[in-house]
Amino acid sequence: MKTVEKLKKYLEEIKKNDQNGNKINAILELNPNINEEAKKIDEKIAKGNAGKLAGQIIVLKANINVEGMHISCGSKVLENYKAPYDATVVKKIKDEDGLILGLTNCDEFACGWSGETSAFGPTKNPVKIELVAGGSSSGSGAAVAANFCDMALGSDTGGSIRVPASHCGVVGVKPSYGFVSRYGLIDMCMSFDQIGPLTKNVQDAALLLSVIQGYDECDSISEKSKSINLKKVEEIPKKIIVGLLDFEISNKEIQKLINEKTKQFCKKYNWELKKISIPHLDLAIATYFPIVYTEFYSATRRLDGRRYGKKVEEACGPEVLRRILGGSEITKAEHQGRNYHLALQARELLKKEFENIFKEVDCIISPVVPRLPHKIGEKISSKEMFEYDALTSPMNIVGNCALSLPIGEINKIPVGMQIACDKFQDEKMLQIARSIEKLQIS
């Protein structure tokens, strides 16, 4: 199918189910030049000189700069702000002839776990529209699941790619810290954030990640890394040691499904299965939030109403304000940075414990989210809110790679399996996930 033909179908689907009908509310803005760009890509395909992403139609979370488009971060604070340049990942996509369809809805400034805090309304779950899509990359996950596009990019601070991937039944990848440039990302926490793909299958995730990966002189934490070998991803690895995480937090049905599926694929591929525990994993949430609140508070000081838009405290929603106030309290001089420095110490402890675990196993398996998605507007307890990130945030804290793979359903609601590997073992992680995916398809 030609790119222009596929684009037409996607635009019809968006008009039918995003702007009307179910009103999923995944897409915030469409690329005004999309039709002309699609024609140019088809011309390159016809001449035989098109890039790796030719014909792939891609949406981006509205905190990733696309020159000339509104990078609102799901907030009224920046609703009129137009990006002055392309993010590095956007340049790489365009260089390989990927077609940027538009920008997706998200929790305001990526502050949220359900997709409900956007100033432009919640994103609905295409699987069951009364349920949350998961956040903060809610629109990206929903757009892929609703068949509005081929691929999407989101950002992940503590689960923001993997949670919507799990809830919407798609693949979502958080790369290793430094694997992908963040230049052009309006991040929430520079110590944790990474840009990554949300796709319909592992193959597409590997393809998109192979394009956007690599060192960028504009991002000092980005590192040179071996290019992902797409052929290698298709191979079923041998002598894999799988670590099944023993951490009692998840809904019993979810944990049972993960356990059963893990035993099945280990038996099929003759992989070794070990139950593992991480001694201080229960400190992850207490480690994660002080660092996030402190860095987010610092980052929002530039949103003073003079340069980029409205003053953040005057135009933001309650979740953003809560995090700003939390960061303000943590950084008060009277506390002498105690809570922040304790969190940094706990982070180093967790890093060492994960390093030791990855000396014993090739990957760690767990649920992505310890509970099923709730209904939009439903109040959940503070305990449930914080536990949302209990299994995903450790991977951001220590900087390794992790993904969400659709593994089954409970009450017709998708459940994601988290597969995590050591830092810069992204190719191995994709290879393991692809092997499991093949069993799911068969």
Number of C-alpha atoms within 10 A of each C-alpha: 8 14 22 19 11 17 23 12 15 19 15 13 17 23 14 14 18 24 15 12 10 15 17 25 24 34 26 20 16 16 16 12 10 16 15 10 20 25 15 15 25 19 15 14 17 11 9 9 11 19 16 16 21 21 23 23 23 26 28 27 31 34 28 30 26 26 15 14 22 23 27 31 28 29 26 21 25 22 17 15 18 16 18 14 14 19 22 23 28 23 15 17 22 17 15 19 24 26 26 24 29 23 30 32 35 42 31 28 27 30 28 21 26 30 30 25 26 28 21 18 16 26 36 28 31 26 18 16 15 17 22 29 38 35 35 35 37 37 35 38 42 34 31 25 26 20 16 27 27 22 28 31 30 33 35 29 27 29 33 35 34 37 33 36 36 30 34 31 29 25 30 35 35 34 32 27 25 26 29 28 25 25 21 21 25 21 24 23 21 17 17 24 27 29 30 28 30 37 29 22 17 29 20 19 22 22 18 26 26 18 19 21 25 18 17 19 10 13 15 12 16 20 18 12 15 14 13 19 14 16 9 13 22 17 12 15 14 11 10 17 18 23 24 22 18 14 16 9 16 20 13 12 13 22 19 13 18 23 17 10 16 21 15 14 17 16 12 10 15 13 17 16 17 15 11 17 16 14 12 11 18 14 16 23 21 16 24 24 19 22 25 25 25 23 21 23 24 16 16 16 13 13 16 15 16 9 10 15 17 20 19 21 18 12 17 21 19 13 16 25 17 13 19 24 16 18 22 16 15 21 21 11 10 9 11 11 13 14 17 23 14 14 20 17 13 20 21 13 17 23 18 13 17 22 15 12 18 18 9 13 19 20 24 24 21 25 28 31 29 23 19 20 24 16 17 18 11 9 10 10 9 8 8 13 14 13 18 25 23 26 24 31 23 24 29 24 25 24 23 24 27 31 33 33 29 25 21 17 13 11 6 9 16 20 30 30 27 27 24 31 26 24 19 19 21 27 22 21 24 27 24 25 26 21 19 23 18 12 11 13 6 5
